[in-house]
Amino acid sequence: MAAFSDDAIIRVRDLTVGFGHHMVLEHLDLDVKRGEILGFVGASGAGKSVLLRTIIGLVPKISGRIEVFGVDLDTASDDERQAVERRWGVLFQHGALFSSLNVRQNIQFPVREFMNVSERLLDEIVAAKLVMVGLKPEVADRYPSELSGGMIKRVALARALALDPEIVFLDEPTSGLDPIGAGDFDQLVMTLQRTLGLTVFMVTHDLDSLKTACNRIAVLGDRKVLLVGTMDDMLASQHPWLRAYFHGKRARAVVA
């Protein structure tokens, strides 16, 4: 794995998020370090994707502070916030490609949103990103309905990389993939982190991804972050949920 800095590129402090009277996150603190792959794990419905979506501004918070690249996203001007958003890319769960657009148009979408560039340059960006995620050029003319699950994830990752971001948010990137496809995707993420110097925030349930790809792991429980550390830290914890998750029947590959 690539070395990473102690410099926190994302800082979340005292974050509370809820829907009506239902609190999902309460007084949550988390740092994501520059250059690391941080795996974010927790029980189904615990609020992992809610945190990701709150950081990128899709879910409103009740209280707390979120800083990205040292910018407080609450007090930032529209221009400052847009400048920050250009420096991150997002792979949503299940890919979230636009079904009415082909692969080329999906990858071009964020570039058209933020930049005014020629059609020729747009096509060059698409070609470069497809190569980057291990897809052939002819895939550009296909529509999402013509792609396999693994190809959809790779196209979605290509779109997330379209603006050459410094941070990539991945929401369950290996869900729905067979073990070989999931392993290949983990290797792709690790290669991109190493070669592009990315910081990766990865929401996942995949124990193999946590062991293979992640520099650190953060565990969500009781609406807070219970523990942040290495896989060894997770295995050594005596917290009941962590014991059940990291030492359960499906954890053979992790504890072996």
MOSULFEN-V759347 format. One record per pair of residues at least 24 apart in sequence whose C-alpha atoms are under 6 Angstrom apart, sorted by sequence separation. I is the first residue (numbers start at 1). GAP is how many residues later the second one is. D is the distance in whole Angstrom. If there is no record, write none. Layout:
i=<I I>
gap=<GAP GAP>
d=<D D>
This chain:
i=<8 9 8 9 7 8 6 7 5 129 4 167 169 172 4 166 167 168 169 170 171 172 167 169 104 103 102 103 102 103 102 17 17 99 16 16 15 15 14 13 13 107 12 12 11 11 10 10 95 9 9 95 91 91 91 90 89 89 88 87 88 90 93 87 88 89 90 91 92 93 88 35 40 35 36 37 38 39 40 41 35 38 39 34 39 38 37 40 42 37 38 39 40 41 42 36 38 2 28 26 25 24>
gap=<24 24 25 25 26 26 27 27 29 29 31 31 31 31 32 32 32 32 32 32 32 32 33 33 36 37 39 39 40 40 41 44 45 45 46 47 48 49 50 51 52 52 53 54 55 56 57 58 58 59 60 61 65 66 69 70 71 76 77 78 78 78 78 79 79 79 79 79 79 79 80 162 162 163 163 163 163 163 163 163 164 164 164 165 175 176 177 177 177 178 178 178 178 178 178 179 179 192 196 197 198 199>
d=<5 5 4 5 5 6 6 6 5 5 5 6 6 5 5 5 5 5 5 5 5 5 6 6 5 5 6 6 5 6 4 5 5 6 5 5 6 4 5 6 5 4 6 5 6 5 6 5 5 6 5 5 6 6 6 5 4 6 5 4 6 6 5 5 5 5 5 5 5 6 6 6 6 5 5 5 5 5 5 6 4 6 6 6 6 6 5 6 6 5 5 5 5 5 5 6 6 6 5 5 4 6>
